Amino acid sequence: MTTPQPTPAPGTTAPERGGGKGIALLVIASCQLMVVLDITIVNIALPHIQSDLNFSTTNLSWVVNAYTLTFGGLLLLGGRAGDILGRRRVFIFGVLLFVLASLLGGLAQTSWQLLAARALQGVGGAIASPTSLALISTTFEEGPERNRAFGVFAAVSAGGGAIGLLAGGMLVSWLDWRWVFFVNVPIGLLIALAAPRWIRESERHPGNFDVIGALSSTLGMVLLVYGFIRAAQEGWGDPLTVASFGAAVVILALFVFVERRSRQPITPLHMFADRNRAGTYGIMLCLAAAIFGMFFFLTLFVQNVLGFSPLAAGLAFLPVSAIIAVGAGLASQLLPKYGPKPFMVVGALLAAVGLAWLTLTDVNSTYLGSILGPMLVFGMGMGMQFVSLTLMALSNVPTQESGAASGLLNVMQQVGGSLGLSILVTVFGTANRNEAENQVRAYLSQATPAERLRFQQTRELPPPWADQVLTSGVSAAFIVAAVFAAVAAVIALVVIQVRPSDLERLKGGLGPGPL
């Protein structure tokens, strides 16, 4: 997600209709809500998607990763396209592509069709999201008016996850899992129809598209994620696993080579030269891995083991979103006095404690007794982080590079989430296989002849034993997720250095946060 320039381009003011700017903001915020909501709305539907389209639990993570990898990998290219081709034009194209992909996802009959649609959704989101934020600078005048617009945009970005969880639960419970995709179609079409009327086109700026950089980074990350997920299924010695890791290294090396020599790189590598900014990106990478993993595995646990309906599962996660808002509000109030570092360290430690607490989950766990407490501790820690990370990413950045700095933070969020989830799925798959062997032996030792025959035909354990296998894998995944959060805390403690000038700058107010 790119941050707009501080002043609008000449001739790019908003339409002069009565209430025009309010409607323009509604259109822009609705697009952002649709894109952000889609990251979480699908989570609640995962068990039903798994059942209907015959996904394994490890391959099910691709339903999340196919979206986040293309979204994160092409995010900066989408922002560049808006600057060069015109933001409104690119905005509408991205929304329509998102609508088409959502329709195809809802109609998918096989797993590969759904994954292809999810990847296309990510492309549409990567085009629409950065241009939607940039359009605020061409629609609203600098000062209080634009600050209020940014406030609305940031609130929508922060609340979209919670809305997605609840909306996903309602749609799956009352209609069908396919409606988590179909719901985007009428919303997106309304946005695309309203944009030409209420949003004026921005001035085009000359520039080059770093397509090779964007595609090589995305393909390299896809191969890296595929390697981890393949290892979870076939083992580390599998030839395709080894080949995917090797190809990922080569392509990511090509990406670095291209970016170092490009006059207009899609990923300005010099951004990592600043100690604080590099540390901030590392923290976001680790914490995104933790939060993606928490939502993915807890969604499976509360529905498959605790027996929650999709709606109940959506409601079960709402306290996390609420406490994240509390943590973000607390950090926003105290940052000017204490600076971001204490909140980055404490926030990461709280996230690690919450995840470590979740490792105690077993088949006898209950939501109130074993799940809610650690989720609240985790959420408070994450809330402290979001505002702090945004401020540090933009600290001492020249105005003309603020878009790249904030955009990279959001890229780290998406890529870190995808890569981290793939690692956690690998841990989950390994623990699953080991526990499955134990549970199969235990089950067959007491099964009747008819039950043994049924198992030989289906190779599926009945719920008590299957629940134990799933729970063992989830608990193992949370151990590694807690390690990710602990690493983030170490980075915050050792790498981040807040200067007196940074504290002075904080007194000027806070900007919009990441997705």
N, C-alpha and C positions, 0 to 999 in steps of 0.2 A: 504494500500500500504506500503510495508516494504522498509526500507532504507538499502542498501547493506553494508556489512562490508567494511572497508577502504582499505583492501588489498585482492587481489584475492587468492583463494586457489591454492596450488601447482598443476601444470599440467593442469591448466584450461585456458590457453591463447587462444586467438582467432585463427581461421584457418589462415594459412600462405599463402593464395591465394592473388593475386593482387586485391586490392580494397575490400578484404574480410571484413575488419572491417566496411567499409562504408555500405556495403550491410547488414551486421549483424545489424548495427544500424537502417537501414531502416526497417528491419524485426521487430525488437523490438519496434520501434516507431510506426509502422503500427498497431501492436497489441494494443498498448496503445490508439492510436487514435480510433480504432474500439470500444474498451470498453468504453472510455469516451464519444465518440460521441453518443453511444446508450442511454445515460442518457437523452440527449436533443432531439435527432432526432425523438423520439416517441411523444414528447410533441406537435409538430405541427400537428400530425396525430390524436390527441385525439378526436376532434369533429367528424371526419369521422369514427373512431373506435366506438365511442359512438352510432352513427346512425346505422352502419351496424350490430353491435353485440348486440344492445339493452341494453347498459349499462345505469344505472341511473348516474346522475352527481356525487353523493357520491361514488358509486361503481367504477366509472371511475378512481378514485385515486389509485385503486389497480393496474392499468396498470403501474403506476410509482412505487408504493410501493412493488409490488411483486419482482421487479428487485432490488431495492435499499436495501430491507431488507435482502435478501439472499446474495447480494453482500457484504454489510457491515458486516453481521453476520459471514460470512465464510472467510473474507479477511485475517485475521491473520492465520487461519488454512491453507489457500492456500499458504501463505508464508512459513509456517513450512513444508508443504509437499514438496516444492521445495528444502529446505535444506536437508531433510532426503532422498528423493527418487531420487534427481537429478533435477536441475532446467530446463534443456532443455526438459527432458522427461515430466515433469509436465506442462511446458509451452505449449507443443504441445497438450497434452491431454485437457488442459483448452480451447485452441483455437478451437479444434474440437468439444468439448461439446458446446461451444458458437455457432458454425456454425450449429450444429444439432438443438439447441433450436431456432435459428433464422429462420431456415427452417420451423420448426413446428409452430412458431408464424405467419409466413406469410401464412401458410395453414389453420390456425384456422378458424373454422366455428361457434364456440360458445364462449361465454365469458370465461367459465372455461378453455377451451382449450388454449386461449390466455394467461390467467393468469398463467397456468401451464408452458407454454413455457417461459414466462417472468421470472418466478422463476428459471427455469433451466438456462436461460441466465445469471442470477445473479450468479449462482453457477460457471458457466464457467468463468465469468469475475473475480470472486474472486480467482480462481485458476490461471488464466493467468496474471492478472495485477501485483500482487506482484512479481511473478517470472520474469516478463519482466524487471522490474526495477533492480532486483537482478542480472540478466544476464549481465547488464552493468559492474558490478564489476568483472565478470569472463571473459569479452571480452576485456576490455580496461584497460590499465595500469594506476596506480594511478598517479595523476598529471594533467597537462593541457589536456591530451587526454581524461581522464575520465571526467574532468570538462566540456569539450565541449559536450561530450555525454550526461551528465546530463542536460546541457542547452537545447539541442535538445529535450530530454524527457520532461522536464518541459514546454517548449514552446508548444509541442504537447498536453500535458495535459491541459494547459490553453486555447489553441485555439480550442480544440475539441468540446467544448460546442457551440461556434459560428458556426463552420463548421456543426455541427449536426442540428442546427436550419435552416440554409440555405439549406442543403442537404435534410432535411425533407420536407421543403416547395417545393423544385423542384420535388422530387419524388412523393409527394401526388398530386401536381398540374398536372404534366405531365403523370404520370402513375397511381398509386393507392396506398392507404395507406399501402398495404401489402408489397410494395417494400422497406419500411423503415426497414423491417426485411430481405427480400430477398437480399438486397445489401450486407449484411454481409457474405453471402455464398461464392461467388467467392473470396472476399478479404481474408476471413479466410482460405480457402483452399490453396491459394497462400502462405500465411504465414506458414501454417503447412508443406507445401512441401519444402519451402526454409529453414526452421529452421535446419533440419538435415545436410544440406549442408554447411551452413554458420555460424552456432553457435555450438561451442563445448560444450559437456556435462560438468557440474560442478562436483566437488568431493562431494560425499555423506557424511553427518555428522550424527552420531547417535543421536537419540532423540525419544521422544514419541509424539503421536498424542493426543491432548486433545479434543477428539471428543465429549465427554459429555458436556464439557464447551462450545464448539462452537455451538452445537445443542440446548442446553438449553437456551443460550442467544438469539439465533435466534428465537426459538419457543416462548419464553417469549415475545419478542418484537412483533412478529406477532399477538399474542393474545391481547397484549395491543393496537396495532393499530386497530385490528378488533373490540375491545370494543368501541373505539371512533367512528369508522365508523358506527357500529351497532346503537350506541346511536343517531347518526345523522338521522337515518332512523326510528327507533322504539322508541326512548326515553330512558332516563336514568333508568327508572324502569323496562325495558324489562328484563325478566329472563336470556336470553342468553347474554345480555349486561353485567349484573352483574356477571354471571358465567365466562365470558371471562376475566373480570378484576380480579376476584378472582384467576383464574388459572394462569394468568400472574404474579401476585404477588408471588404465590407459586413457580412457575418455575424459576423466576428471583432470588428468595431467594435461591433456589437450586443451581443456577449458582454461586452465591457468595460463598456459602458453598463449592462447588467443587473447585473453583479457589483458595480459601484460603488454601486448603489442598493438592493441586496438586504440585508435584515437578517441573513440567514444564507446568505451566498454559498457556492457550492460551491468556488470558488477565491478565498480571501481575498487580494486584491491587495496588502494592506498588508504581506504577507510579503516582497514585493519591495522594500520601503522600506529594509531593512537591507542595507548594502553587501556584506557577506560572503555573505549568503544569496542575494542577487540574482546575485552573481558565481558562486556555487556552482551555481545553476540554469543559468546560461549555460554553464559548463564541462560539466555533464552533458549539456546539449543537443548540444554539439559532439562530445563523445566518444561519445555514443550513436550519432550519425550515422556516426562513423568505424567503430565496431565492428559495427554492422549491415551496413554496406557491405562490410567485410572478409569476414565470413562468407558473405554472399550471393554475391559475385563469386568468391571462392576456391573455393566449393563448385562453381560452374559450371566453373571452370578445371580443377580437379584431376580432375573426372569427364569433361568433354567434350574437354579437350586432353591431359591426362596419361593419360587412360584408366583412372583408378582406379574400382574397383567401389564401390558405396555403403558397404559395410563398411570397405573400405580408406580411403575418404574420412573416415568417422567416426573411425577410428583416427588418421588424419593430423592431426586437430584436437585430439586429447587432450593433446598437449604444451602447447598454448595454455592449456587449463584448468588444467593442473598448475602452470604458471609464474605464472598469475594468482593461484593460491592461495599460492605462494611470495611474490609481491610483496605480497599483502594481509597475510600473516603478518609480513613484515619491517616494513611500515608500522605495524602494530599494536604491535609491540615498541618501535619508536623514536619513535612519535608523542608520548608524554608528555615526551620529552626535547627534541625539535626542533620540535614543533608540526606541523600539517598542511600549511602552505604549501610547504615544500621538496618534499614528496612530490607535491603537486598540480602544481608547476612541472616537476619532473624527470619525473614520470609522464607528463604530457602531451607533453613533449619526446621521451621514449622512444617513445611511441605514434606521434608524427609521423615519427621516424627509421625505425621499422619499416615504416610505410606508404610512405614515400618510397623505401625499399629495394625494396618490392614493385613499384614502377613500372618497375623494370628487367626484370620478367618478360617473356619472349617464348616463342615456340613451341618453342624448344630448351631451355627451363628444365626442371630436375628438382626433385623435392621436396626432397631433401637439399641440393642445391647452391644452390637459389634461393628456396625457400618456407619451410623450417623456420626458418632463421636470423631473417629478419624477423618471422615470427610470434612467436618467443620474445621478441624485443626489444619488440614491441608488447604482448604479454601481460604482461610484467614491468611496463611502464608502466601498463597498465590496473589491475593488481593493486594498485599503490601508490595509485591514485585512489579505489577504491571505499570504503574505510574513511574516508579523508580527507574525501571529499565528504559522507558521511553525518554525520560529526561537525560539519562546518561548517554543514550545513543545520539542525542541531538546536542550534547554539550560541546561547545567550542567548534561547531560545524559552520563553515561559511554558508550564508543564505542560499547561494546557488547550488549547494550540495545537500541541503536539508532533506530534499525529496529522496535522494539516494540513501542517506543515512537511515531515515525512518523506514524506507522501503526494504532495505537490507534486514532490519530488525524483524519485519513481518515475514520475509523470506526465511529467516532463521527459525521463526515460529513454525511455519508449515513444514520445512524440510526436517527440522529437529523432531517434530511430531511424527512424521512418516518414518524416518530412520530409527528413532527410538522405539516406535511401536513394532517395527520389524524385528529389532533386537529382543524386545520383550516377548514377541510371539515365538521366537526361536527358543528362548528359555522356557516358555510355556509348553511348547511342543516336546522338548526333551523331558521335562518333568512329567508330562502327560504319558509319554511312552513308558517311562519307568514305573509310574504308578499303575498304569493299565495292566502291566504284566502281573503285578502283585494282586490287583483286584480280580483279574481273570482267574488266577489260581484259587483265590479265596472263594469266589463264586462257584466255580466248578466243583470244589471240594464238598459243597453242601447242596448243589443243585440236584433236582430230580432228573431222571432220564429224559423226560419231555423237555425240561428246561435246557439240558445240555444239547439236545438236538436243535432246539430253536436258536441257541447261541451259535452253533456250528453253521447254521444256515444264514444268520443275519450278521454275525460277528459284532453284535451290539449288546452291551451290558444293560440290565434293567436299572431304573433310576437310583436306587440306593448306592450301588457300586459305581455307576456312571457319574453320579454327583461327586463322589469321592475323588474320582480321576480329574474331573474339571476343577474342583477346589484345590487340589494339589498343584495343578499347573498355574492357577491364578495366584496362589500364595507365593510360588517361586518367582513369578513375574513381578510381584510387588516388592520382593527383596531387591531386585535389580533397579526397579523404579526408584526405590528409596536411595540407592547408591547414586543414581543420576542427580537427585535433589541434593544429596550431600556434596557431590562434586561441585554443584552450582554454589553452595555455601562456601566452599573452599576458595573458588575463584573470586567470589565477592569479597572475601576476607583478605586474600593475598594480592589480588591484581588491582582491584578498584582503589583509586586514590582520589578523594574529593578535595579540590583546592578551594581556598577562601573565595576566589572569584566565582566558582560554581555556586556557592551558597548565596552570593549576592545576586546571581542571575535568577535563582529560584524565587526570589522575592517579586519577580516580575510576573509571575503567574505560570500556570501549567498548560501545556498544549494537549492535543488529542493523543490518545494512546494507541497501541497496536490493536489489531483485529481481535 
